[in-house]
Amino acid sequence: MNNVTISELYDLSHTVAGDYLSKFTYPWDALKGISDFIIELGKTLPRDEYDNPFKNVWIHKTANVYPTAYIGEPCIIGANTEVRHCAFIRGSALVGENCVIGNSVELKNVIIFDNVQTPHYNYVGDSILGYKSHMGAGSITSNVKSDKTNVVIKSGSEEIITGIKKIGAMVGDFVEVGCNSVLNPGTIVGRNSNIYPTSCVRGVIPENSIYKKDDTIITKK
């Protein structure tokens, strides 16, 4: 199955989690250890660059965190990142540099690469968002199947049995997700792809593709 490995989806030079992610073949296998990784990494961050306002929370001194935002542990927020009004970071969130975590956005158990934008009313849970990816207003990652069974990664007739109950979306570098779209559990979006607004997406979307809301996928020219 193509377009589902970490090396196919992400440039690991654009996240402080590069060494951690390089230990895995598939990105969803990294989800279980995000919390422990953040705690260990946080202990090594330079004190002259990062504030440590709460237990297991590290915020770069250049980051702009609005006073109404909630930051749960463990969490790292990188340089020049903006966390806006009423953002709800539940914990186990590694947010890179130059990111936007917008108003009323909820994050839980995620790795957010550098230069990622989740600017308006997004839910991102048990997911990884690649470099310069963008979630349009109201777009979300759904991380649990309605029947509560383990997530299966599907691409046509091919399947990967993950053995994991909670997997959101693995979104590659430079992906644009249109407004009010839902990325269903186990969705993989390849690099440089676009998702049309109001789409309900599942399965593996190849890199350099455009996904239309009627399930049509075309290759970018």
Backbone hydrogen bonds, N-H to C=O, Kabsch-Sander energy under -0.5 kcal/mol:
donor,donor_aa,acceptor,acceptor_aa,energy
6,I,25,T,-2.6
9,L,5,T,-1.5
10,Y,6,I,-2.6
12,L,10,Y,-0.8
14,H,11,D,-1.7
15,T,12,L,-0.8
18,G,15,T,-1.3
21,L,17,A,-3.0
22,S,18,G,-1.9
23,K,20,Y,-1.4
24,F,21,L,-2.0
29,D,26,Y,-1.1
30,A,27,P,-1.7
31,L,28,W,-1.1
33,G,30,A,-0.6
34,I,31,L,-1.3
37,F,33,G,-2.4
38,I,34,I,-2.5
39,I,35,S,-1.9
40,E,36,D,-2.2
41,L,37,F,-2.7
42,G,38,I,-2.9
43,K,39,I,-1.3
44,T,40,E,-0.5
44,T,41,L,-1.6
45,L,41,L,-0.6
45,L,42,G,-1.0
49,E,46,P,-1.5
50,Y,46,P,-1.7
51,D,59,I,-3.1
54,F,57,V,-0.6
57,V,54,F,-1.8
58,W,75,C,-2.4
59,I,51,D,-2.2
60,H,77,I,-2.4
61,K,49,E,-2.9
63,A,60,H,-1.8
64,N,81,T,-2.7
65,V,63,A,-0.7
66,Y,64,N,-0.6
66,Y,83,V,-3.0
69,A,66,Y,-1.9
70,Y,87,A,-3.0
71,I,69,A,-0.5
72,G,70,Y,-0.6
72,G,89,I,-3.1
75,C,56,N,-2.2
76,I,93,A,-2.0
77,I,58,W,-2.4
78,G,95,V,-1.6
78,G,96,G,-0.8
81,T,78,G,-1.3
82,E,99,C,-2.6
83,V,64,N,-2.8
83,V,81,T,-0.5
84,R,82,E,-0.6
84,R,101,I,-3.2
87,A,84,R,-1.9
88,F,105,V,-3.4
89,I,70,Y,-2.8
89,I,87,A,-0.6
90,R,88,F,-1.0
90,R,107,L,-2.4
91,G,107,L,-0.5
92,S,74,P,-1.2
93,A,74,P,-1.7
94,L,110,V,-2.2
95,V,76,I,-3.0
95,V,93,A,-0.7
96,G,112,I,-1.5
98,N,79,A,-2.8
99,C,96,G,-0.5
100,V,116,V,-2.1
101,I,82,E,-3.1
102,G,100,V,-0.6
102,G,118,T,-3.0
103,N,119,P,-1.0
104,S,85,H,-1.4
105,V,102,G,-1.7
106,E,122,N,-2.7
107,L,88,F,-1.9
108,K,124,V,-1.9
109,N,91,G,-2.1
110,V,92,S,-1.8
111,I,127,S,-1.5
112,I,94,L,-3.3
113,F,111,I,-0.6
113,F,129,L,-2.6
114,D,14,H,-2.5
115,N,97,E,-3.3
116,V,113,F,-0.8
117,Q,133,S,-2.0
118,T,100,V,-3.0
121,Y,103,N,-2.2
123,Y,139,S,-0.6
124,V,106,E,-2.6
126,D,108,K,-2.5
127,S,109,N,-0.7
128,I,169,A,-1.8
129,L,111,I,-2.2
130,G,128,I,-0.5
130,G,171,V,-2.4
132,K,114,D,-1.7
133,S,130,G,-1.9
134,H,175,V,-2.5
135,M,117,Q,-2.7
136,G,134,H,-0.6
136,G,177,V,-2.6
138,G,120,H,-2.5
139,S,136,G,-2.2
140,I,181,S,-2.3
141,T,123,Y,-2.5
142,S,140,I,-0.5
142,S,183,L,-2.8
143,N,141,T,-0.5
145,K,165,K,-0.5
148,K,145,K,-1.6
151,V,164,I,-3.3
153,I,160,I,-2.4
154,K,152,V,-0.5
155,S,158,E,-2.3
158,E,155,S,-2.1
160,I,153,I,-2.3
162,T,151,V,-1.3
162,T,160,I,-0.7
167,I,143,N,-1.3
167,I,165,K,-0.7
168,G,126,D,-3.1
170,M,187,T,-2.5
171,V,128,I,-2.7
171,V,169,A,-0.7
172,G,170,M,-0.6
172,G,189,V,-2.7
173,D,9,L,-2.1
174,F,131,Y,-3.2
175,V,172,G,-1.1
176,E,193,S,-2.2
177,V,134,H,-2.9
177,V,175,V,-0.5
178,G,176,E,-0.6
178,G,195,I,-1.4
180,N,137,A,-2.0
181,S,178,G,-1.1
182,V,199,S,-2.7
183,L,140,I,-2.5
184,N,182,V,-0.8
184,N,201,V,-2.9
186,G,167,I,-0.6
186,G,168,G,-2.2
187,T,168,G,-0.8
187,T,184,N,-1.7
188,I,203,G,-2.4
189,V,170,M,-2.4
190,G,188,I,-0.6
190,G,205,I,-2.7
192,N,173,D,-2.5
193,S,190,G,-1.1
194,N,209,S,-2.5
195,I,176,E,-2.9
196,Y,194,N,-0.5
196,Y,211,Y,-3.1
198,T,179,C,-3.0
199,S,196,Y,-1.0
201,V,182,V,-2.9
201,V,199,S,-0.6
204,V,154,K,-0.9
205,I,188,I,-3.5
205,I,203,G,-0.5
208,N,191,R,-3.1
209,S,206,P,-0.6
210,I,218,I,-2.8
211,Y,194,N,-3.1
212,K,210,I,-0.6
212,K,216,T,-3.4
215,D,212,K,-1.7
218,I,210,I,-2.3
220,K,208,N,-2.9
